[in-house]
Amino acid sequence: MAVALVVIAAGVSLGLWAASGGDGGATGPEGRPSQGRTAAAPHGTSPEDTPSPSRTYPLSKAPRTIPAVREHTAARGPGWRPASGNRVVVDDPALADEGRLIAGELGLTYEGEKDDRRAGDLRLTLNEDKGVNPESYVMTVRGGRVEISGPADAGVFYGTRTLKQEVHEGGTAPEGVVRDEPAKAQRGFMLDIARKNFTAGWIEDRVRELGDLKFNQLGLHFSDDQGFRIESDSHPEIVSQQHLTKAQVRKIVDLAESRHITVVPEIDSPGHLGAVIDAHPDLQLRTAQGSAVQGAIDISKSESADIVDDLLNEYADLFPGGPWHLGGDEYQALVRSDPEASFPQLAAAARERYGSGATVADLTTGWLNDRADTVRKHQRTPRAWNDGFFRGTSVKAAKDIQVAYWTGKEIGARQPAEYLGEGRKVINYNDEFLYYVLGQPQTFVYPTGQRIYEQWTPRVLRGTTAVPERYDGQILGGSFAVWCDLANSQTQDQVAAGIRMPLRATVQKLWDPDKPELSWAEFRALADRLG
């Protein structure tokens, strides 16, 4: 549910649905029960910590935020607004970054670890809840103070994002208790900086936007046929004239970490390597007739593996997060009707390595496994596009390579259930909802927030049909993606404007995939109000 469940906190714990305006008449969305769930006392609180009602105030209404909070227990009281001189205090030094950030954003004074309690305080605490979602939090507004508690700093951070939205432009955080957590652990935005150069400042602005919306991953696709966009020490010859320096990337990564966002790098291979091939034409894949294949590297040559592994190893220190995207899509050797006849060198390499019956698809799968081995040495979790996995091969992709499912249009397309049935973990990049492709080439159209909001859920991996509910636990989350096929079709500012509502709709459905309680018009109006 997108608008939180609201339960009256009465002295005898009487469960009544909150009324709009507190006058007993259920006239708004908050006056309706949602999905039959109830708001229990929050973890880490005792009954006496639960907000006490007062007849001098109307019953509070659930906050309106993006994404919507999952549960809110209403109470009577003044709520909370930031005021000059109010303190932000923490109970653990691990929350210092979160405390300083929200203090600066709300114009409060950060005073670090304090045991005393004062009027107007915003207190951030770590609780000892075991086995709960580390991104969950409880926010209690009572008696003119706020406490945000979570089992980890990420959850506390998300609580501060909720509070920031509640008090936006003079708003009041409503009295009561919010209990909130995301449904999906991976909530991402992927940006193609290879085909189009985006400035460091623009990317930083997106990081701040993503953080406030509770996204937790930023994918950077920085190598493709059109460009290689990050400074390289091991192979400076491949770097495009317009690129990010490593210092700029470190600043982006540091900013992202402060917002609990992991930057996920992608060096796509063995296709989409045109920028590398431009500097190393001897590595380009050629047909039996000698024709060059655009963007494809010849994986029968050991030098091809060497240069890609050099790059994977070089950037491991630059991107300290867990996931690593290996690409694997659209290798043009495999779009031919008879790859073994078209590329005899690949067929020979496959047989030499895997036996007499091995195919080019086997060799390509082996390439993917080898690159996964490379990033695994840096304690990274590999992922690859779904069309980098093949059926009917003797060589199988390693079980821990996660599937970034984006399309069902490739040759020999496999239904999402095939990957899930194999037990694989999947991230949803559904190209019919989540692909913003500049210039709208082929059959792509710019996605709308309304269509995502009203029709998509994380289980809708391909087309518009959801996979069976039994697979939900294998779907780790999803990612909205910007691809710059026709790079000059939009400016940076146009891209930012175009993705604004789709990003908000996407994170709403990743935070809570149930049907939202707000209409699209209401959701859009809320987004406009929150900025």
C-alpha positions as CSV (number, residue, x, y, z in Angstrom):
1,M,0.0,0.0,0.0
2,A,1.2,3.5,-0.8
3,V,-0.6,5.5,1.8
4,A,0.0,4.3,5.2
5,L,-2.4,2.4,7.5
6,V,-3.6,4.7,10.2
7,V,-4.7,3.4,13.6
8,I,-6.0,5.5,16.5
9,A,-3.7,5.1,19.5
10,A,-6.2,5.2,22.3
11,G,-5.5,4.6,26.0
12,V,-7.1,1.1,25.8
13,S,-5.5,0.3,22.4
14,L,-8.9,0.5,20.7
15,G,-8.3,-0.1,16.9
16,L,-10.3,2.4,15.0
17,W,-9.5,3.9,11.6
18,A,-8.3,7.5,11.7
19,A,-10.7,10.1,10.5
20,S,-9.7,12.8,8.1
21,G,-9.2,15.9,10.2
22,G,-9.8,14.0,13.3
23,D,-13.5,14.8,13.4
24,G,-14.8,11.2,13.0
25,G,-15.7,11.5,9.4
26,A,-13.6,9.3,7.0
27,T,-13.5,11.7,4.0
28,G,-10.0,11.1,2.6
29,P,-7.6,8.2,1.8
30,E,-6.3,8.2,5.4
31,G,-9.8,7.3,6.6
32,R,-9.8,3.9,4.8
33,P,-8.1,0.7,5.9
34,S,-5.4,-0.5,3.5
35,Q,-4.9,-4.1,2.6
36,G,-6.2,-5.2,6.1
37,R,-2.8,-4.6,7.8
38,T,-2.6,-3.1,11.3
39,A,0.0,-1.0,12.8
40,A,1.5,-2.7,15.8
41,A,3.7,-1.1,18.4
42,P,7.1,-0.4,16.8
43,H,10.1,-2.5,17.4
44,G,12.3,-1.1,20.2
45,T,9.4,0.6,22.0
46,S,7.5,-0.3,25.1
47,P,3.8,0.5,25.6
48,E,4.6,3.6,27.6
49,D,6.7,4.8,24.6
50,T,3.7,4.7,22.3
51,P,2.3,8.2,21.6
52,S,-0.5,9.1,24.1
53,P,-3.6,10.7,22.8
54,S,-4.7,14.1,24.0
55,R,-8.2,15.6,23.6
56,T,-6.7,19.0,22.9
57,Y,-5.4,18.1,19.4
58,P,-7.1,16.5,16.4
59,L,-6.0,13.0,15.5
60,S,-3.0,13.1,13.3
61,K,-3.1,12.0,9.7
62,A,-0.6,9.8,8.0
63,P,2.3,11.7,6.3
64,R,2.3,12.1,2.6
65,T,5.7,11.2,1.2
66,I,7.4,9.6,-1.8
67,P,7.7,6.7,-1.4
68,A,4.7,6.5,0.9
69,V,5.4,5.2,4.4
70,R,4.1,1.6,5.0
71,E,2.4,2.2,8.4
72,H,1.5,5.1,10.6
73,T,-0.1,4.9,14.0
74,A,-2.0,8.1,14.6
75,A,-2.0,10.1,17.8
76,R,-3.2,13.5,19.2
77,G,-0.5,16.0,19.7
78,P,1.3,19.1,18.2
79,G,3.5,17.2,15.8
80,W,7.0,18.6,15.1
81,R,8.5,21.4,13.1
82,P,12.2,22.4,12.9
83,A,13.0,25.6,14.7
84,S,16.2,27.6,15.1
85,G,18.1,26.3,18.1
86,N,16.7,22.8,18.0
87,R,19.2,20.1,18.4
88,V,20.0,17.0,16.4
89,V,21.6,14.4,18.7
90,V,22.7,10.8,18.3
91,D,23.2,7.8,20.6
92,D,26.0,6.3,18.5
93,P,28.9,7.9,16.6
94,A,28.0,5.7,13.6
95,L,25.1,8.1,13.0
96,A,27.2,11.3,12.9
97,D,27.0,11.6,9.1
98,E,23.2,11.2,9.1
99,G,22.9,13.6,12.0
100,R,25.0,16.3,10.4
101,L,23.3,16.0,7.0
102,I,19.7,16.4,8.4
103,A,20.8,19.2,10.7
104,G,22.2,21.1,7.8
105,E,19.2,20.5,5.6
106,L,16.7,21.6,8.3
107,G,18.8,24.4,9.8
108,L,19.3,22.7,13.2
109,T,22.3,22.4,15.4
110,Y,24.2,19.1,15.4
111,E,25.4,18.4,18.9
112,G,26.5,14.8,18.6
113,E,26.1,12.2,21.4
114,K,23.9,13.5,24.2
115,D,21.9,11.7,26.9
116,D,19.7,14.5,28.0
117,R,16.4,15.3,26.3
118,R,15.2,18.8,25.4
119,A,12.1,20.2,23.8
120,G,12.4,20.2,20.0
121,D,15.1,17.5,19.8
122,L,15.6,15.3,16.8
123,R,17.2,12.1,18.1
124,L,18.8,9.4,16.0
125,T,19.3,6.0,17.5
126,L,20.4,2.5,16.7
127,N,18.3,-0.2,18.2
128,E,19.2,-3.8,18.9
129,D,16.5,-5.4,16.7
130,K,17.9,-8.6,15.3
131,G,16.9,-10.2,12.1
132,V,14.9,-7.3,10.8
133,N,15.4,-5.4,7.6
134,P,18.5,-3.2,8.0
135,E,16.8,-0.5,5.9
136,S,13.8,-0.3,8.2
137,Y,13.2,2.4,10.7
138,V,10.7,3.7,13.3
139,M,10.0,7.4,13.7
140,T,8.2,8.5,16.8
141,V,6.8,12.1,17.0
142,R,5.6,12.9,20.5
143,G,5.5,15.9,22.7
144,G,7.3,18.2,20.4
145,R,10.3,15.8,19.8
146,V,11.2,13.3,17.2
147,E,13.1,10.1,17.5
148,I,14.2,8.0,14.5
149,S,15.4,4.5,15.3
150,G,16.7,1.7,13.2
151,P,18.8,-1.5,13.3
152,A,21.4,0.1,11.0
153,D,22.4,3.6,9.8
154,A,20.7,3.0,6.4
155,G,17.3,2.7,8.0
156,V,17.9,5.8,10.2
157,F,18.9,7.7,7.1
158,Y,15.7,6.8,5.4
159,G,13.8,8.0,8.4
160,T,15.5,11.4,8.0
161,R,14.3,11.4,4.4
162,T,10.8,10.9,5.5
163,L,11.1,13.7,8.0
164,K,12.6,16.0,5.5
165,Q,9.6,15.5,3.2
166,E,7.1,15.9,6.1
167,V,8.4,19.3,7.1
168,H,9.1,20.6,3.5
169,E,8.1,24.2,3.1
170,G,6.9,24.7,6.6
171,G,5.1,21.4,7.0
172,T,4.6,19.6,10.3
173,A,5.7,16.0,11.0
174,P,2.4,14.5,12.3
175,E,2.2,13.1,15.9
176,G,2.4,9.3,16.0
177,V,4.6,6.5,14.9
178,V,5.8,5.6,11.4
179,R,7.0,2.1,10.8
180,D,8.6,1.7,7.4
181,E,10.7,-0.5,5.3
182,P,11.3,-1.3,1.6
183,A,9.8,-4.3,-0.1
184,K,12.8,-4.7,-2.4
185,A,16.5,-4.5,-1.4
186,Q,17.7,-3.1,-4.7
187,R,16.3,0.2,-5.9
188,G,18.3,1.5,-8.7
189,F,18.9,4.0,-11.4
190,M,21.3,3.2,-14.3
191,L,22.9,6.0,-16.4
192,D,24.6,5.5,-19.7
193,I,27.5,7.9,-19.6
194,A,29.4,6.1,-22.4
195,R,27.2,7.3,-25.3
196,K,26.6,10.7,-23.8
197,N,28.9,12.7,-21.6
198,F,27.2,13.8,-18.4
199,T,28.9,16.3,-16.2
200,A,30.0,15.4,-12.7
201,G,27.8,18.1,-11.3
202,W,24.7,16.7,-13.0
203,I,25.4,13.2,-11.7
204,E,25.9,14.6,-8.2
205,D,22.5,16.3,-8.4
206,R,21.0,13.0,-9.4
207,V,22.7,11.3,-6.4
208,R,21.0,13.8,-4.1
209,E,17.7,13.3,-5.8
210,L,18.0,9.5,-5.6
211,G,19.0,9.7,-1.9
212,D,16.0,11.8,-1.0
213,L,13.7,9.2,-2.8
214,K,15.3,6.2,-1.0
215,F,17.0,4.7,-4.0
216,N,20.1,2.8,-3.1
217,Q,21.9,2.0,-6.3
218,L,23.4,4.1,-9.1
219,G,24.6,2.2,-12.1
220,L,27.2,3.8,-14.4
221,H,27.5,2.3,-17.9
222,F,30.8,4.0,-18.9
223,S,32.1,1.9,-21.7
224,D,30.5,1.3,-25.1
225,D,31.1,1.7,-28.8
226,Q,30.7,5.5,-28.6
227,G,33.0,6.2,-25.7
228,F,34.9,5.2,-22.6
229,R,34.2,7.9,-20.0
230,I,36.4,7.4,-16.9
231,E,40.1,8.1,-16.7
232,S,42.3,5.0,-16.9
233,D,45.8,4.4,-15.8
234,S,46.2,0.9,-17.2
235,H,44.9,1.8,-20.7
236,P,44.8,5.6,-21.1
237,E,44.7,5.1,-24.9
238,I,41.0,4.0,-24.8
239,V,39.6,7.0,-22.8
240,S,37.4,9.5,-24.7
241,Q,38.3,13.2,-24.7
242,Q,35.3,14.0,-22.6
243,H,35.4,11.9,-19.5
244,L,35.3,11.9,-15.8
245,T,38.5,12.0,-13.9
246,K,39.0,9.5,-11.1
247,A,38.9,12.4,-8.6
248,Q,35.5,13.3,-9.9
249,V,34.3,9.7,-9.7
250,R,35.6,9.4,-6.1
251,K,33.6,12.5,-5.2
252,I,30.5,11.0,-6.7
253,V,31.1,7.7,-4.9
254,D,31.7,9.5,-1.6
255,L,28.5,11.6,-2.1
256,A,26.6,8.4,-2.9
257,E,27.9,6.6,0.1
258,S,26.7,9.5,2.3
259,R,23.2,8.8,0.9
260,H,23.6,5.0,1.3
261,I,23.7,4.6,-2.4
262,T,26.1,2.0,-4.0
263,V,27.6,2.9,-7.3
264,V,27.5,-0.1,-9.6
265,P,30.0,0.0,-12.5
266,E,29.5,-1.6,-15.9
267,I,32.1,-2.4,-18.4
268,D,30.1,-4.3,-21.0
269,S,31.8,-7.2,-22.8
270,P,32.3,-9.0,-25.1
271,G,30.1,-6.7,-27.1
272,H,29.8,-2.9,-26.8
273,L,33.5,-2.5,-26.7
274,G,33.9,-0.2,-29.7
275,A,35.9,2.5,-27.8
276,V,38.4,-0.2,-26.7
277,I,38.6,-1.6,-30.2
278,D,39.2,1.8,-31.7
279,A,42.5,1.8,-29.8
280,H,43.2,-1.9,-30.4
281,P,41.8,-2.8,-33.9
282,D,43.6,-6.1,-33.9
283,L,41.2,-7.3,-31.2
284,Q,38.1,-6.7,-33.3
285,L,36.0,-9.7,-34.2
286,R,36.0,-10.6,-37.9
287,T,34.0,-13.0,-39.9
288,A,35.5,-15.8,-42.0
289,Q,35.4,-13.4,-44.9
290,G,37.3,-10.7,-43.0
291,S,34.5,-8.3,-42.3
292,A,34.7,-6.4,-39.0
293,V,31.9,-6.8,-36.5
294,Q,30.9,-3.5,-34.8
295,G,31.7,-3.4,-31.1
296,A,32.5,-7.0,-30.8
297,I,35.9,-8.2,-29.4
298,D,37.4,-11.5,-30.6
299,I,37.2,-13.7,-27.5
300,S,39.4,-16.4,-29.1
301,K,42.4,-14.1,-28.4
302,S,43.9,-14.1,-25.0
303,E,44.8,-10.4,-25.4
304,S,41.1,-9.6,-25.4
305,A,40.6,-11.1,-21.9
306,D,43.8,-9.4,-20.7
307,I,42.6,-5.9,-21.5
308,V,39.1,-6.3,-20.1
309,D,40.5,-7.9,-16.9
310,D,43.0,-5.1,-16.6
311,L,40.1,-2.6,-16.6
312,L,38.0,-4.7,-14.2
313,N,40.9,-4.9,-11.8
314,E,41.8,-1.2,-12.1
315,Y,38.4,0.0,-11.2
316,A,37.8,-2.3,-8.3
317,D,39.3,0.2,-5.9
318,L,37.4,3.1,-7.5
319,F,34.0,1.5,-6.9
320,P,34.0,-0.1,-3.5
321,G,30.4,-1.5,-3.5
322,G,29.3,-5.1,-3.8
323,P,27.5,-5.5,-7.2
324,W,29.4,-5.4,-10.5
325,H,27.7,-5.4,-13.9
326,L,29.5,-7.4,-16.5
327,G,27.2,-6.7,-19.4
328,G,27.2,-9.7,-21.7
329,D,24.4,-8.6,-24.0
330,E,24.2,-8.4,-27.8
331,Y,27.4,-10.1,-28.7
332,Q,27.0,-9.9,-32.5
333,A,28.7,-13.3,-33.1
334,L,25.6,-14.9,-31.8
335,V,23.0,-13.1,-34.0
336,R,24.2,-15.1,-37.1
337,S,22.3,-18.1,-38.2
338,D,25.4,-20.3,-38.0
339,P,28.0,-18.7,-35.7
340,E,30.4,-21.6,-36.0
341,A,30.6,-21.1,-39.8
342,S,30.7,-17.3,-39.6
343,F,33.4,-17.3,-37.0
344,P,35.6,-20.4,-37.4
345,Q,38.2,-19.0,-35.0
346,L,35.6,-18.8,-32.2
347,A,34.4,-22.3,-33.0
348,A,38.0,-23.7,-32.9
349,A,38.6,-21.9,-29.5
350,A,35.4,-23.4,-28.1
351,R,36.3,-26.9,-29.1
352,E,39.9,-26.6,-27.9
353,R,38.7,-25.4,-24.4
354,Y,35.4,-27.3,-23.9
355,G,35.5,-30.3,-26.2
356,S,34.5,-31.4,-29.7
357,G,30.8,-30.5,-29.4
358,A,31.4,-27.0,-27.9
359,T,29.8,-24.0,-29.6
360,V,30.3,-20.3,-29.9
361,A,27.6,-19.9,-27.2
362,D,29.7,-22.1,-24.9
363,L,32.8,-20.0,-25.5
364,T,30.8,-16.8,-24.8
365,T,29.4,-18.3,-21.6
366,G,32.9,-19.2,-20.6
367,W,34.0,-15.6,-21.2
368,L,31.2,-14.4,-18.9
369,N,32.3,-16.9,-16.2
370,D,35.9,-15.8,-16.5
371,R,35.0,-12.1,-16.0
372,A,32.9,-13.1,-13.0
373,D,35.9,-14.8,-11.6
374,T,37.9,-11.6,-12.0
375,V,35.4,-9.4,-10.1
376,R,34.8,-12.1,-7.5
377,K,38.4,-11.8,-6.4
378,H,37.5,-8.3,-5.3
379,Q,34.5,-9.6,-3.3
380,R,32.0,-8.4,-5.9
381,T,28.7,-10.0,-6.9
382,P,28.5,-10.3,-10.7
383,R,25.4,-9.5,-12.7
384,A,24.8,-9.7,-16.5
385,W,22.1,-8.9,-19.0
386,N,19.6,-11.7,-19.6
387,D,20.6,-12.1,-23.2
388,G,24.0,-13.0,-22.1
389,F,22.6,-16.3,-20.8
390,F,21.9,-19.1,-23.2
391,R,19.8,-22.3,-23.3
392,G,21.1,-25.6,-24.5
393,T,24.8,-24.9,-23.8
394,S,27.2,-27.4,-22.3
395,V,28.9,-24.6,-20.4
396,K,26.6,-23.0,-17.9
397,A,26.8,-19.5,-16.4
398,A,27.9,-19.5,-12.8
399,K,25.0,-19.8,-10.4
400,D,25.9,-16.6,-8.6
401,I,25.7,-14.3,-11.6
402,Q,22.5,-12.3,-11.2
403,V,20.2,-11.7,-14.1
404,A,19.6,-8.1,-15.1
405,Y,16.4,-8.8,-17.1
406,W,15.7,-6.1,-19.6
407,T,14.2,-7.6,-22.8
408,G,12.4,-10.5,-24.4
409,K,13.3,-9.5,-27.9
410,E,16.6,-11.2,-28.4
411,I,17.1,-14.2,-30.7
412,G,16.1,-17.4,-28.8
413,A,14.5,-15.3,-26.1
414,R,13.9,-17.0,-22.8
415,Q,10.9,-16.3,-20.6
416,P,11.7,-14.8,-17.1
417,A,10.4,-17.9,-15.5
418,E,13.3,-19.9,-17.0
419,Y,15.9,-17.9,-15.1
420,L,13.8,-18.0,-12.0
421,G,13.1,-21.7,-12.3
422,E,16.9,-22.2,-12.3
423,G,17.0,-20.5,-8.9
424,R,18.7,-17.3,-10.2
425,K,18.4,-14.0,-8.6
426,V,16.9,-11.3,-10.9
427,I,16.9,-7.5,-11.1
428,N,14.0,-6.0,-13.1
429,Y,15.0,-3.6,-15.9
430,N,11.9,-4.2,-18.0
431,D,12.5,-2.2,-21.2
432,E,8.8,-1.7,-21.8
433,F,8.5,0.3,-18.6
434,L,11.9,1.3,-17.3
435,Y,14.0,2.2,-20.4
436,Y,14.4,5.9,-21.2
437,V,16.2,5.7,-24.6
438,L,17.2,9.1,-26.0
439,G,15.7,9.8,-29.4
440,Q,13.2,6.9,-29.1
441,P,14.9,4.6,-31.6
442,Q,13.5,1.4,-32.9
443,T,10.3,0.7,-30.9
444,F,11.3,2.6,-27.7
445,V,9.1,5.4,-26.4
446,Y,9.8,7.5,-23.4
447,P,8.3,5.9,-20.3
448,T,5.8,7.7,-18.3
449,G,5.5,7.8,-14.5
450,Q,1.8,7.1,-14.8
451,R,2.2,3.9,-16.7
452,I,4.8,2.7,-14.2
453,Y,2.7,3.7,-11.3
454,E,-0.5,2.1,-12.5
455,Q,0.7,-1.0,-14.4
456,W,4.2,-2.1,-13.3
457,T,5.4,-4.0,-10.3
458,P,8.8,-5.7,-9.6
459,R,7.2,-9.0,-10.8
460,V,6.4,-7.6,-14.2
461,L,9.8,-8.5,-15.7
462,R,8.8,-8.8,-19.4
463,G,6.0,-7.1,-21.2
464,T,3.0,-6.4,-18.9
465,T,2.5,-9.9,-17.3
466,A,3.7,-10.6,-13.8
467,V,5.6,-13.8,-13.0
468,P,4.0,-16.1,-10.4
469,E,4.1,-14.8,-6.9
470,R,6.3,-17.8,-5.8
471,Y,9.2,-16.1,-7.5
472,D,8.9,-12.8,-5.7
473,G,11.7,-13.6,-3.3
474,Q,14.2,-14.1,-6.2
475,I,13.4,-10.7,-7.6
476,L,15.9,-8.5,-5.8
477,G,14.5,-5.2,-7.0
478,G,14.6,-3.1,-10.1
479,S,16.3,-0.3,-11.9
480,F,15.1,2.6,-14.1
481,A,17.6,3.2,-16.9
482,V,18.6,6.0,-19.2
483,W,20.2,4.9,-22.5
484,C,21.7,7.5,-24.8
485,D,21.5,5.8,-28.2
486,L,20.8,9.1,-29.9
487,A,22.9,11.2,-27.5
488,N,22.0,14.7,-28.9
489,S,18.3,14.2,-28.8
490,Q,18.0,15.7,-25.3
491,T,20.2,17.9,-23.1
492,Q,21.1,17.0,-19.6
493,D,18.4,19.3,-18.2
494,Q,15.8,17.7,-20.5
495,V,16.8,14.2,-19.3
496,A,16.5,15.3,-15.7
497,A,13.0,16.7,-16.4
498,G,12.0,13.7,-18.4
499,I,12.9,11.1,-15.8
500,R,11.6,13.0,-12.8
501,M,8.2,11.4,-12.5
502,P,9.3,8.0,-13.8
503,L,11.9,7.8,-11.0
504,R,9.3,8.7,-8.4
505,A,6.8,6.1,-9.7
506,T,9.6,3.4,-9.9
507,V,10.7,3.9,-6.3
508,Q,7.1,3.9,-5.0
509,K,6.6,0.5,-6.5
510,L,9.9,-0.9,-5.3
511,W,9.2,0.4,-1.8
512,D,5.7,-1.0,-1.8
513,P,4.6,-3.0,-4.9
514,D,0.9,-3.1,-3.8
515,K,-1.6,-0.9,-5.6
516,P,-1.0,2.7,-4.5
517,E,-3.8,4.3,-2.6
518,L,-3.2,7.7,-4.1
519,S,-4.5,8.2,-7.6
520,W,-1.9,9.2,-10.2
521,A,-3.2,12.8,-10.1
522,E,-2.8,12.9,-6.4
523,F,0.7,11.4,-6.6
524,R,1.8,13.8,-9.2
525,A,0.4,16.7,-7.2
526,L,2.3,15.4,-4.2
527,A,5.5,15.2,-6.2
528,D,5.0,18.8,-7.4
529,R,4.5,20.0,-3.8
530,L,7.6,18.2,-2.5
531,G,9.8,19.5,-5.3
